[in-house]
């Protein structure tokens, strides 16, 4: 769904304080107004990114998200409120309704969909910049594949607990995501906000970092884009910028060196299978080492009201209104739904990829 920009308002009035900053100015504001941005994911990071960019005056923002608004989102997802929960609105649509009241000059487009290798090219068509509001490595590697192949700048961001990461990627000039993280860590090493929590101030900081790097790209200041991986821990006050400039030369990156786009062509993607007559979906993780069922069980026991059981073969837990059975190879059967997208959401939330 696309919503056209509203009636003209003098940018000298709306963006005057932003334009006073010498690296933006009138020309930078014009560039922002002519830009097209695709935001993948509109949860904690995505909602703050969308709010910031719409206020900044990007010309066109396309928001892609597969989820709907729930009560426990409101602690950190700034575009949503209790009315959205009662209305059972998709996050992308709830965001559009708020954003159109913030800045009617921005053209907004929302896509309520799981972004995967079958549709990502369509969803990012025409983008000048891609921004990461996702919650899993598979989608990030998918974005990275497409960005490298088509030379589209993008910004990676992640938050868990009080910690966060941000890495701008300019294909051809900086290392790509797989230069820095060649493969996703095993699930037991990738806790999620649904299993260990997340603090809104950490989300705010990482979203701000993504936005400022995005604004550099959109205003034509590529030479000023940060060339490092920023790692923060707001609870302890740690703030580190890791120089990853040599990562592209130090590794034989399967993406930007070998030009193998495994996630884009689907060979690196997880798959789902409906189990006939069982109201269940099987989620198959693509490759990777065996998972540590004991570690995942310990994490799930903190958030599951029903008992979590496991042995050396499998783990069983009840998450939301579904039964999750996880096997040692990372494969899971999620019983209680025949919706493949929902099964993938539950897997990302409680297992992590």
KAVENUR-V632386 format. One record per pair of residues at least 12 apart in sequence whose ideal C-beta (glycine too) atoms are under 8 Angstrom apart, sorted by the first residue. I is the first residue (numbers start at 1). J is the second residue. Records with the same first field share a line. If there is no record, write none. Layout:
I: J ; J
This chain:
1: 93 ; 96 ; 109 ; 110
2: 107 ; 108 ; 109
3: 96 ; 100 ; 107 ; 108 ; 109
4: 107
5: 59 ; 104 ; 105 ; 106 ; 107
6: 100 ; 104 ; 105
7: 104
8: 105
9: 104 ; 105
11: 29 ; 33 ; 57
14: 57 ; 103 ; 105
15: 29 ; 56 ; 57
18: 56 ; 57
23: 219 ; 221 ; 224
24: 215 ; 219
27: 219
28: 219 ; 220 ; 221
29: 57
31: 218 ; 219 ; 220
32: 56 ; 57 ; 58 ; 59 ; 215 ; 218 ; 219
33: 57 ; 58 ; 59 ; 105
34: 59
35: 58 ; 59 ; 60 ; 128 ; 129 ; 218
36: 58 ; 59 ; 60 ; 62 ; 126 ; 127 ; 128 ; 129
37: 53 ; 58 ; 60 ; 61 ; 62 ; 127 ; 128 ; 129 ; 130 ; 131 ; 214 ; 218
38: 62 ; 64 ; 123 ; 124 ; 127 ; 129 ; 130 ; 131
39: 53 ; 61 ; 62 ; 63 ; 64 ; 130 ; 131 ; 133
40: 64 ; 65 ; 115 ; 123 ; 124 ; 130 ; 131 ; 132 ; 133 ; 134 ; 139 ; 143
41: 64 ; 65 ; 132 ; 133 ; 134 ; 135 ; 139
42: 63 ; 64 ; 65 ; 67 ; 79 ; 91 ; 92 ; 95 ; 133
43: 65 ; 67 ; 73 ; 77 ; 91 ; 133 ; 135
44: 73 ; 76 ; 77 ; 133 ; 159 ; 193 ; 198 ; 200 ; 203 ; 207
45: 132 ; 133 ; 157 ; 159 ; 203 ; 206 ; 207 ; 210
46: 63 ; 65 ; 91 ; 95 ; 131 ; 133 ; 134
47: 77 ; 78 ; 79 ; 80 ; 91 ; 95 ; 133
48: 78 ; 203 ; 204 ; 207 ; 208
49: 131 ; 133 ; 207 ; 210 ; 211 ; 214
50: 63 ; 79 ; 95 ; 99 ; 133
51: 78 ; 79 ; 98 ; 99 ; 102
52: 207 ; 208 ; 211
53: 131 ; 211 ; 214
54: 99 ; 102 ; 103 ; 106 ; 108
55: 102 ; 103
56: 211 ; 215
57: 103 ; 105 ; 106
58: 106 ; 218
59: 106 ; 107
60: 106 ; 107 ; 108 ; 109
61: 99 ; 106 ; 107 ; 108 ; 109
62: 109 ; 110 ; 111 ; 123 ; 124 ; 127
63: 92 ; 95 ; 96 ; 108 ; 109 ; 110 ; 111
64: 92 ; 110 ; 111 ; 113 ; 115 ; 123
65: 90 ; 91 ; 92 ; 95 ; 110 ; 111 ; 112 ; 133
66: 112 ; 113 ; 114 ; 115 ; 341 ; 344 ; 345
67: 90 ; 91 ; 345
68: 88 ; 89 ; 90 ; 91
69: 84 ; 85 ; 88 ; 89 ; 90 ; 91 ; 94
70: 85
71: 85
73: 85 ; 91
75: 200
76: 198 ; 199 ; 200 ; 203
77: 91
79: 94 ; 95 ; 98 ; 99
80: 94 ; 95 ; 98
90: 110 ; 112
92: 110 ; 111 ; 112
93: 110 ; 112
95: 110
96: 108 ; 110
111: 123
114: 341 ; 344
115: 134 ; 139 ; 142
116: 139 ; 142 ; 269
117: 142 ; 263 ; 264 ; 265 ; 266 ; 269
118: 266
120: 142 ; 143 ; 146 ; 264
121: 146
124: 143 ; 146 ; 152
127: 152
128: 152 ; 153 ; 217 ; 218
129: 152 ; 153 ; 154 ; 155 ; 214 ; 217 ; 218
130: 143 ; 146 ; 147 ; 152 ; 153 ; 154 ; 155
131: 154 ; 155 ; 157 ; 210 ; 214
132: 154 ; 155 ; 156 ; 157 ; 158 ; 210
133: 157
135: 192 ; 193 ; 348 ; 349
136: 348 ; 352 ; 353
137: 181 ; 184 ; 185 ; 190 ; 353
138: 184 ; 263 ; 268 ; 269 ; 270 ; 286 ; 353
140: 156 ; 177
141: 177 ; 178 ; 184 ; 255 ; 262 ; 263 ; 268
142: 263 ; 264 ; 269
144: 156 ; 169 ; 176 ; 177 ; 178 ; 255 ; 263
145: 255 ; 261 ; 262 ; 263 ; 264
146: 261 ; 264
147: 169 ; 171 ; 176
148: 171 ; 176 ; 255 ; 256 ; 261
149: 259 ; 261 ; 264
151: 171 ; 172
152: 171
153: 168 ; 169 ; 170 ; 171 ; 217 ; 222 ; 225
154: 168 ; 169
155: 167 ; 168 ; 169 ; 210 ; 213 ; 214
156: 168 ; 169 ; 177
157: 206 ; 207 ; 209 ; 210
158: 206
159: 193 ; 198 ; 202 ; 203 ; 206
160: 191 ; 192 ; 193 ; 196 ; 198
161: 191 ; 196 ; 197 ; 198 ; 199 ; 202 ; 235
162: 199 ; 201 ; 202 ; 233 ; 234 ; 235 ; 236
163: 202 ; 231 ; 232 ; 233 ; 234 ; 235
164: 202 ; 203 ; 205 ; 206 ; 209 ; 231 ; 232 ; 234
165: 206 ; 229 ; 230 ; 231 ; 232
166: 206 ; 209 ; 210 ; 213 ; 229 ; 230
167: 180 ; 228 ; 229 ; 230 ; 244
168: 213 ; 216 ; 217 ; 225 ; 226 ; 227
170: 217 ; 222 ; 225
171: 256
173: 222
174: 225 ; 227 ; 245 ; 248
175: 244 ; 245 ; 247 ; 248 ; 253 ; 256
176: 248 ; 253 ; 255 ; 256
177: 255
178: 253 ; 254 ; 255 ; 256
179: 244 ; 247 ; 248 ; 251 ; 253 ; 255 ; 256
180: 229 ; 244 ; 247
182: 251 ; 253 ; 254
183: 288
184: 288 ; 353
186: 288 ; 289 ; 290 ; 291 ; 292
187: 285 ; 291 ; 292 ; 296 ; 330 ; 351 ; 352 ; 353
188: 291 ; 292 ; 295 ; 296 ; 299
190: 352 ; 353
191: 299 ; 352
192: 348 ; 349 ; 350 ; 352
194: 303 ; 349 ; 350
195: 299 ; 300 ; 302 ; 303 ; 349 ; 350 ; 352
196: 299 ; 302
199: 234 ; 235
201: 234
202: 232 ; 234
205: 232 ; 234
206: 232
209: 230
213: 225 ; 226
226: 241
227: 243 ; 244 ; 245
228: 241 ; 242 ; 243 ; 244 ; 245
229: 241 ; 242 ; 244
230: 242
267: 286
268: 286 ; 287
269: 286
270: 283 ; 284 ; 285 ; 286 ; 344 ; 347 ; 353
271: 283 ; 284 ; 286
272: 284 ; 340 ; 343 ; 344
274: 338 ; 340
275: 333
278: 335
279: 335 ; 336 ; 337 ; 338
280: 333 ; 334 ; 335 ; 336 ; 337 ; 338
281: 333 ; 334 ; 337 ; 338 ; 339 ; 340 ; 342 ; 343
282: 331 ; 332 ; 333 ; 334
283: 331 ; 332 ; 333 ; 334 ; 343 ; 344 ; 347
284: 330 ; 331
285: 329 ; 330 ; 331 ; 332 ; 353
288: 330
290: 328 ; 329 ; 330
291: 326 ; 328 ; 329 ; 330 ; 351
293: 310 ; 311 ; 312 ; 314 ; 315 ; 326 ; 328
294: 310
296: 315 ; 326 ; 351
297: 309 ; 310 ; 315 ; 317
300: 315 ; 317 ; 319 ; 350
303: 350
304: 317 ; 318 ; 319
305: 318
306: 318
312: 328
313: 327 ; 328
314: 326 ; 327 ; 328
317: 350
319: 346 ; 349 ; 350
320: 346
321: 336
322: 334 ; 335 ; 336 ; 337 ; 346
323: 335 ; 336
324: 346 ; 347 ; 350 ; 351
326: 351
330: 351
332: 347 ; 351
334: 346 ; 347
